[in-house]
Amino acid sequence: MHAPPLTAVGRSRYEECVTSVYEECVESIEDAGASAERPILRSGGIALDLRLRTVDRGTGPVALTAREFHLMRFFMLHAGRPCSREQLLAEVWDTPFDPGTNVVDVCVHRLRHKLGHGSIETLRNVGYVLDAA
């Protein structure tokens, strides 16, 4: 099924609408860029830059891998609350079951190395917790 061709009047109105919507979008983007601050999560002296995907503990930004970033973001959003391995696997790795690997432990170890020990605590038989203080 084909749409009828636009007449000169119809085309003019169509171009007018498209131009108007385009200009509104550009203005909206410019306004947002001028007033928006960089999105940063902060907890316990740690700053996670959501745009640059870096973490900073006061010594300068440290780059994170994609998985480390997602794990750190999850910890930051749940700072001070215990996070089980099963919860981390489901939310960060999108794996609704425990595959019997130490993938969570390895990623937490890498984050601790980048952040310095003491920021992410192991809770025996529970999981991990990000220090919120």
HUHU-V590084 format. One record per residue. N is the residue number from 1. RES is the residue in three letters. PHI is phi as a letter, one per 40 degrees, with the letter a starting at -180 (999 if undefined). OMEGA is omega in degrees with one decimal (999 if undefined). Layout:
# HUHU-V590084
n->N res->RES phi->PHI omega->OMEGA
n->N res->RES phi->PHI omega->OMEGA
This chain:
# HUHU-V590084
n->1 res->MET phi->999 omega->-177.8
n->2 res->HIS phi->b omega->175.2
n->3 res->ALA phi->c omega->179.1
n->4 res->PRO phi->c omega->179.9
n->5 res->PRO phi->c omega->179.1
n->6 res->LEU phi->c omega->174.5
n->7 res->THR phi->c omega->-179.5
n->8 res->ALA phi->d omega->179.9
n->9 res->VAL phi->c omega->179.5
n->10 res->GLY phi->c omega->179.6
n->11 res->ARG phi->c omega->-179.6
n->12 res->SER phi->c omega->179.9
n->13 res->ARG phi->c omega->178.6
n->14 res->TYR phi->c omega->179.6
n->15 res->GLU phi->c omega->177.6
n->16 res->GLU phi->c omega->-180.0
n->17 res->CYS phi->c omega->-179.4
n->18 res->VAL phi->c omega->179.3
n->19 res->THR phi->c omega->-180.0
n->20 res->SER phi->c omega->179.3
n->21 res->VAL phi->c omega->179.1
n->22 res->TYR phi->c omega->-179.3
n->23 res->GLU phi->c omega->177.3
n->24 res->GLU phi->c omega->179.0
n->25 res->CYS phi->c omega->180.0
n->26 res->VAL phi->c omega->178.9
n->27 res->GLU phi->c omega->-179.8
n->28 res->SER phi->c omega->179.1
n->29 res->ILE phi->c omega->179.8
n->30 res->GLU phi->c omega->178.1
n->31 res->ASP phi->c omega->-179.0
n->32 res->ALA phi->c omega->-179.8
n->33 res->GLY phi->c omega->-177.7
n->34 res->ALA phi->c omega->-173.6
n->35 res->SER phi->b omega->-174.4
n->36 res->ALA phi->c omega->172.8
n->37 res->GLU phi->c omega->177.3
n->38 res->ARG phi->c omega->-179.0
n->39 res->PRO phi->c omega->-177.7
n->40 res->ILE phi->b omega->172.3
n->41 res->LEU phi->c omega->-179.5
n->42 res->ARG phi->b omega->176.1
n->43 res->SER phi->a omega->174.7
n->44 res->GLY phi->f omega->179.5
n->45 res->GLY phi->g omega->179.0
n->46 res->ILE phi->b omega->176.9
n->47 res->ALA phi->b omega->178.6
n->48 res->LEU phi->b omega->179.6
n->49 res->ASP phi->c omega->-175.7
n->50 res->LEU phi->c omega->179.5
n->51 res->ARG phi->c omega->-178.5
n->52 res->LEU phi->c omega->-179.1
n->53 res->ARG phi->f omega->177.0
n->54 res->THR phi->b omega->176.5
n->55 res->VAL phi->b omega->-178.7
n->56 res->ASP phi->b omega->177.9
n->57 res->ARG phi->b omega->177.7
n->58 res->GLY phi->g omega->-179.3
n->59 res->THR phi->b omega->-178.5
n->60 res->GLY phi->h omega->-176.7
n->61 res->PRO phi->c omega->177.6
n->62 res->VAL phi->b omega->-179.9
n->63 res->ALA phi->c omega->178.4
n->64 res->LEU phi->b omega->171.0
n->65 res->THR phi->c omega->-179.8
n->66 res->ALA phi->d omega->-178.6
n->67 res->ARG phi->c omega->177.2
n->68 res->GLU phi->c omega->179.0
n->69 res->PHE phi->c omega->-179.5
n->70 res->HIS phi->c omega->178.1
n->71 res->LEU phi->c omega->179.6
n->72 res->MET phi->c omega->177.4
n->73 res->ARG phi->d omega->178.9
n->74 res->PHE phi->c omega->177.7
n->75 res->PHE phi->d omega->-178.6
n->76 res->MET phi->c omega->179.5
n->77 res->LEU phi->c omega->179.7
n->78 res->HIS phi->b omega->-176.2
n->79 res->ALA phi->d omega->178.7
n->80 res->GLY phi->g omega->179.5
n->81 res->ARG phi->b omega->179.1
n->82 res->PRO phi->c omega->177.4
n->83 res->CYS phi->b omega->-179.0
n->84 res->SER phi->c omega->176.5
n->85 res->ARG phi->d omega->180.0
n->86 res->GLU phi->c omega->178.2
n->87 res->GLN phi->c omega->179.7
n->88 res->LEU phi->c omega->177.7
n->89 res->LEU phi->c omega->-178.0
n->90 res->ALA phi->c omega->-173.7
n->91 res->GLU phi->c omega->-175.2
n->92 res->VAL phi->c omega->-178.4
n->93 res->TRP phi->c omega->-178.7
n->94 res->ASP phi->f omega->179.1
n->95 res->THR phi->b omega->-174.2
n->96 res->PRO phi->c omega->179.6
n->97 res->PHE phi->a omega->178.5
n->98 res->ASP phi->c omega->-177.9
n->99 res->PRO phi->c omega->178.9
n->100 res->GLY phi->g omega->178.1
n->101 res->THR phi->b omega->178.0
n->102 res->ASN phi->b omega->-175.9
n->103 res->VAL phi->d omega->178.9
n->104 res->VAL phi->c omega->-179.1
n->105 res->ASP phi->d omega->-178.9
n->106 res->VAL phi->c omega->-179.2
n->107 res->CYS phi->c omega->176.5
n->108 res->VAL phi->c omega->178.0
n->109 res->HIS phi->d omega->179.5
n->110 res->ARG phi->c omega->177.4
n->111 res->LEU phi->c omega->178.5
n->112 res->ARG phi->d omega->179.1
n->113 res->HIS phi->c omega->-179.0
n->114 res->LYS phi->c omega->-176.8
n->115 res->LEU phi->c omega->-171.1
n->116 res->GLY phi->g omega->-176.6
n->117 res->HIS phi->c omega->179.6
n->118 res->GLY phi->h omega->-178.5
n->119 res->SER phi->c omega->178.5
n->120 res->ILE phi->b omega->-178.1
n->121 res->GLU phi->c omega->172.7
n->122 res->THR phi->c omega->174.5
n->123 res->LEU phi->b omega->-175.1
n->124 res->ARG phi->d omega->-179.9
n->125 res->ASN phi->g omega->178.3
n->126 res->VAL phi->b omega->-177.4
n->127 res->GLY phi->i omega->-176.5
n->128 res->TYR phi->b omega->174.3
n->129 res->VAL phi->a omega->174.5
n->130 res->LEU phi->c omega->179.8
n->131 res->ASP phi->c omega->-177.1
n->132 res->ALA phi->c omega->-176.9
n->133 res->ALA phi->c omega->999
